């Protein structure tokens, strides 16, 4: 199991059907280590766990956009793993929190 949460920034600029006022925004997703299944010892354990966390982050971002903005936007591929929460959201409550995953609109 990963020791620290996985953090991703998902950029909305390349999403199809996203409201124009969101094109310069992004979603920060934090995936708690406890929700990432432990990979088997065979193969690249860190890579497998990170890939799971990234797939979960992508799914949550699509649900976030659909739920918050009633948009059926098609997710893009612009995602980056980041090292820490951006200063802009430090201390802010997440917009979404469920089952070990938190999300903020940045």
N, C-alpha and C positions, 0 to 999 in steps of 0.2 A: 504494500500500500504506500502511496506517495506520502511524504511527510508534511508537505505544505500544499495549500490549495493551488489549483490551476487557475490562472487568470488570463482571460482573452479579451481583446478589443475587436469588435466586429464593426466594420465600417459600412455605413448604409449607402454610400455614394454609388455603388454599382448594383444595387438592388433594382429589379424591374418592377414598376408599379408603385414605388414608394412615393408618398406625398413630397412635393418639391421642398417644403420647409424642413424636411428631415435629411436631405441629401448631404448636408455638411456635418451631420451628427454621427454618433456611434453608440454602440451598446457595450458596456463592460459586463462580462460574465465571470463570476467566481464559482468554481466547482470544488466543493469540499472533498478532501481525500477519502472520507468515509463512504462516498457514493461511487467511487471509482473501484470496480472490482479488481482484486489483485490478480495480476497476470501470472501465468505459470512460469516456472523457472527457466523453461526452454525458450530460446529466442530473446529478443530485446524487450525486457520487462518494462523499462521506462518508456520506450516508444509505444508499446501496446497500451499502457495506461494513459499516456498523453493523447493518443488517438481516440480513445473512448471519451475522455474529457472534452476533446474538441468537438466530436460528434454531438455530445450532449449540449455543449454551448451553442452550436449552430441550431439545434432543434429548439432550445429555449429562446434564442433570439427571434426565430420565426414566430413562435407563439406570442412572444412579447409584442412584436409589431402588430400582429393580428389582433391581439386583445386590447392593446392601448390605443391603437389608431384605426381600428376596424378596416385594416388594409390586408388584402390578399396578395401582398407583394411577394415576388419570387426572390428568395435569398440569393445574394451574390457570393463570391468566393473570397472577399477581402477580410481575412482574419489574421490576427497576430497574437502570439503569446506574449504577455507582458510580465514584468517582474513584481509590480506592486500596484495597488489601487492608485489612480491618478489623484493628485491633490484636490481637484475640484469636487470629488465625491467623498473624501475622507470625512468621516463622522456623519454622513448622510445615511438615512435609512434607505435600503434598496427599494426599488419600485416593485420588484418581484422577489419573493423568498419562498421557496418550497423544496422540501426534500434535499437539503444541502446545496442548493443552487441559488445564488443571489444575482440580481441584474439591476443595472442602473443605466439610464439614458444620459449620455454625455454630450 
